[in-house]
Amino acid sequence: MEVRMRIFRFNPEKDRKPHYDVFTVEAQPTDRVLDVLEWIRGDVDGTLAFRRSCAHGVCGSDAMRINGRNYLACKVLLRDLGTTEITVEPLLGLPVIKDLIVDMGPFFEHYKTVMPYLVNDELPADGKERLQSPEQRERFDDTTKCILCAACTTSCPSFWSNGQYVGPAAIVNAHRFIFDSRDQAAVERLEILNDQFGVWRCRTAFNCTEACPREIKITQAIAEVKRAIQTGRVE
């Protein structure tokens, strides 16, 4: 199949403003968008800049906008886009460093504010490990799947309008520890999120849930954090 790739370009060292370059490529329907980008960079234009690492949907580094929607380029087959006209752009809401590469610094700063790590100063009863029942583990299992690709946060209208909003990804990672029976800092995290730029900025648009490549129920997780703040109970 012949594919027309329209790719966002911006090199701050020489460009006054962004523009789009168009490449016509022969590809297979089962090729991924990442495969086509790799071919363009390797055989046509070596200056094209984008992130990639594992290329198997695990690292989350190649998140970008493809035909107006956030995806991991390594998980999208050309045939699944339903068109041979493909526009590839960087994630919205974060500064563009070059072409499809955005500055992830603000995203990770928000992530760090929610204390995304286990807090427990007590020694395990047996001195070896903190045990959980399968039911206790299942309570937060869904939000352990986050790969920090930023697809959810950069699909959020509230984040676009105000970059101080902590964003869905940070709330998901807070959820993962708030509802972990082994953790002792749930109250502190809920206080952090009970802020004008915390969980209440969510307008339940569901963009984050639709954008998540790991199919995490993000909007549900955010609602559970809101409920915990309102009731003062983590259950």
Number of C-alpha atoms within 10 A of each C-alpha: 11 12 18 16 21 19 21 19 23 21 17 13 7 7 10 9 9 13 13 15 10 12 16 13 16 11 16 14 15 12 15 21 23 21 18 20 22 18 15 18 15 12 9 12 13 11 13 20 18 20 14 19 12 11 17 12 20 18 16 24 21 25 30 26 22 21 15 13 16 26 24 27 26 22 18 18 17 23 14 10 14 9 11 16 14 19 18 23 22 25 25 20 21 20 14 19 16 20 22 22 24 19 14 14 11 14 23 15 12 20 21 14 14 24 19 18 13 14 13 12 8 10 10 12 9 8 8 8 9 14 13 12 8 8 9 14 15 12 15 20 14 18 23 13 16 22 18 20 23 28 29 25 30 28 27 24 17 22 22 16 10 13 17 16 23 30 28 31 27 28 27 29 24 27 26 23 24 28 23 21 18 18 16 17 16 21 14 13 21 24 12 18 22 17 13 12 18 22 23 16 20 21 11 16 13 16 20 26 23 20 22 23 22 16 14 21 16 26 20 14 22 21 15 16 24 19 14 18 18 11 8 11 11 16 11
